Amino acid sequence: MATREEIIRATAELLAASETGDVSTREICERAGIQAPTLYRQFGDKDRLIATVVDEAFSRHLDPKRVPTPDADPVQVVRDDWDAHTAWALEHPVFYRLIFSPFVSGSRAAADAHAFLQRDLERAAAVGLLTVSASVAAQMILSANVGACLMIINRGAEFDDPSLSGRLRDAIHAQVFGDSVFTAPTGANAARTAADTEARLAAVASTLAALLHDDSPAAEDLTLALFATPTDTDDPATRRARTGSITAAGTGTGKILSANERALLLDWLERLSSAAPADTSA
């Protein structure tokens, strides 16, 4: 008779080979060499068996976290754990989707992940590195991490930016840890400062690109304010008449940018706004 471990291994193999996680009791029994009553006797039903399989797999991923590292930089630990969480999710999409399914609750491993994160954030709080409580910080970080993973797994064609997880990580961590942690001049924090500068540059580039795509008068006014040199007495209508519209290239008088220049500027801005942030995990 197949042992519990053999049934779990057979089920894990079927899940890993499935795109949806939809495996039948018959498939499991055939792979494990058992009859259905044996499965029911050991696990109750197929759903409980699958929950056990995915929970144990995620639990093994978390095993290194079961040993506290009190001397490690808590900010770097939380950062590294985000990346490890994302990597595991993308390597085991079927398992991950089942663990964090809205129709499944009570995952012991998912609860452990939350507890380990809060433990590390409590160490950060103890040395004054948090802007919110450790419990709130854990909720913010874990919900964002899980949400990003599920969107990449379930809607990968739309959420295909390889830097998405890192960008979201940095945005959430900046809220949780505050600017002081991300602007220190040396060590790991110096790398985070560079990444933060790149993120600000990308944000400005994205804003300018959006303005150049927008033909509304309000967008023209803002764009002119950034690129033109109006006199103190110019009102928006006068500035548009005097300088011409940047956003609607080729119109107006004395336009600042030609159509080709506008296209080139847009290309530069798109590149800057889409550039992946520097890897500061080292």
N, C-alpha and C positions, 0 to 999 in steps of 0.2 A: 504493500500500500504506500502511495506517495506521502512523503512527509509534508508538514506545513511549509517548510522552506522550499520544497520542490514545487509546490503549487504556486507559491509567491513568485518564484523564479520564472515559471512558465507564463504566468500572467504578465509579469514585467516585460518579458520578451515580446509578447503579443501587443502590449500597449505601445512599446517602443517602435514596433513596425507599423502601427496604425497611425493614420493621419488625424483621426477624429477621437480616438479613445473608445470607439464603439466596438467592443469585442463581445462575443457571445459566450454563454455558459458552455455550449457544445465545444467551441474552439478551445476554451481553457481546459476542459476535461480531456479532450483529445491530446493536447500538448503535454499535459501533466500525467496522462495515462491513468485517469481515474473515472469513476462514475459520478454523476451529479450528486447523489446522496452524500458522498464523501466531502464534496465541497461545502454542501449545506451544513453538514455536521461540524465542520471545523470553523466555518466563517459565517454561518447564518444564511447569507445569500451572496449573489455576485457583487452587488453594490458595496457591501461591507468588505469583501475581498479586495476589490479595486481600491477602495479607500485605504485599506491597510497597506497595499503595495506602494501607492504613491506617497503615503505618509512616511513609510520606512525609507524610501529613496531620498526624500527631502531631509529626513532626520540624519541620514549618513552624511549629507552635504554639510549639515550644521555641526557635526562632531567636533571639529577644531574649536568651535566657540564654547564648548562645554568646559574648557580649561581657561579660567580668567587670565588676562594679561595685564596686571595692574600697572606695570611700568611703561606700557605702550602709550603713544600719543592718542588720546581718545578721539580726536578729530580725524586723524588719519585712519584709525581703526574703523570708524563709521563710514568713512569715504571708501575704504577698501571693501568693506562688507557690501555696500551698495553695488559695486562693480562685480563682486563675486556672485551676488544674488542674481543680477541681470544675466551674467554669463551662464549660470546654471539654468535659468529659465529658458534661454534661447537654445541651450543644448538639449533640454528635455521639455519641449513645448506641450506635449500631450499630458505629461505628468503635472506640469505647472498649472495648466488650464484646469485640471481636475482638482488640484489642491485649493486653488483660489476661486473655484466656481461659486457664483452666487447661490447655487442650489445645494451647496455642501457646507456643512458647518462642523465644528468640533475637531478640526485637524490639530493633533498634538504638536506636530512639527511646526506648523504655522504659528501656533501659540508660543513655541520655544523661540522662534525667530524674533517675535515681538519682544519677548522677555530679554533676550540677549542684547537686542538693540537698546532697550531702555536701561539695562545695566550699564552699557558703555556710555550712554548719555548722562546717567547719574554721575559718573566719574567726571565728565566734562562740566557738569553743573557744580560739582564740588570745588572746582578751581576757577569758577566764574566765567565759563566759556559759553553759556547758553543765554539766549534772550527770552526764552520761555521755559516752562517747567519741563523736566525730563519726560514726563508722560505725554504732554502735548507734542513735544518734539518727536517722540517715537511715532505717534499717530501721523504726524505730518510726513515724516520721512518714509515710513512703511507704506502708507497709502499711495504716495507719489511713485515709489519704486514699483509696487505691484501694478499700479495703473499703467505705468509706462510699459512694463513687460507684457501685460495683457494686450495693450493696443498694438505693440510691435508683432506679437504672435498672431493675433486675430485679424489685424488689418495691416499686414506688412507692406502691401502695395502702396498704401497711403502714407504709412509711418515708416518710410524707408531711409530716413537720414541716419547714418551710422553714428553720428555724434549726439543723437537725441537724448539718450539716457544720461550721458555725461553733462549735457547742458542743463537738463532738468535737475540732476543731482546738485550741480553747483548753485542753481537758483534756489532750491530748497535749503541747502546747507547755509547759504548766505543769510537766509531769513532766520534759521535756527541758531547759528553760531555768531552772527553779527559781523559787521565790517572789521572789527578789530582783529578777528582771527584771520581774515582773508587779506589783510593789508600789512602784516608784519614783514620786515625787510629781509629776513634771513631764513635759511633752511627751507623746510617744506612749505612754510607760509609764503616765502618769496615766490615760489612757483605758483601758489594760488593767487598771489597778487598779479602776476603776469596773465593768468587765465582770466581774472576779473577784468583787467584792462582790455583784453581781447573781446570779452563779452560786451563791454560798454561800446567798443568800437563797432561791433556787429550790430548792436541796437541802434546806434546813430545811423549807420549805413542803411539799415532796414527802413528807418523813418524817412530818410531822404529819398530812397527808391520809391516808397509809397507816395510821397508828395509829387514826384516826377510822373508817376502813373496817373495821378488824380488831376482831372481838368477843371475841377470846381474853382470858383473865385477864391474861396477860403484857402484852398491849397496853393493857389497862385500867390496869394498874399504872403503865406508862410515861406514859400520857396524863394520869393523875391527878397524877403527879409534875410534869408541865409546867403544869397548869392549876389544881390544888388547892393548898391551903396546909395540909398535914397537920402534926400535932404530931410532935415527935421520937419519941414512944413509939408512934405508929401503925404497925402492921404492915399489909401490903397488904390482907388480908381486912378488917381494921377500917376502913381508908380506904374500901374499896368500900361497906361497910355504912353508913359515916357520910356519905359524899358522894354516893353513887349512881354509876352508870356513865355516863361521857360517851359511850363508844363505842356503848352500847346505849341511846340516848336514850329517856327515858320510863320507865326502870326504876330501881329503887333509891329511896332517900329523900334529899331535899334535893339533887336532881341539879343540876349546875352549869349545864348548857345545856339549853334546851328543844329539841324536835325542829326547830322553825323556825330557832332560833339555830345548831344543829348544821349544818343544811343550808346556811345562809348562810356559816358558817365554811368548810365544805367547798368552796363555790363560790369563796371568796376564795383559799383555798389552792391550788385547781386552777389558778386564773388566775396566781398567783405562780409556781407550779412550771412552768407552760407558757410563761411570757413569754419572748420572744426576747431574747437578750442584746444590749446596745448595740453598734452597729457602730463598731469602733475601727480600721478600716482606713484612715481618712483621715489 
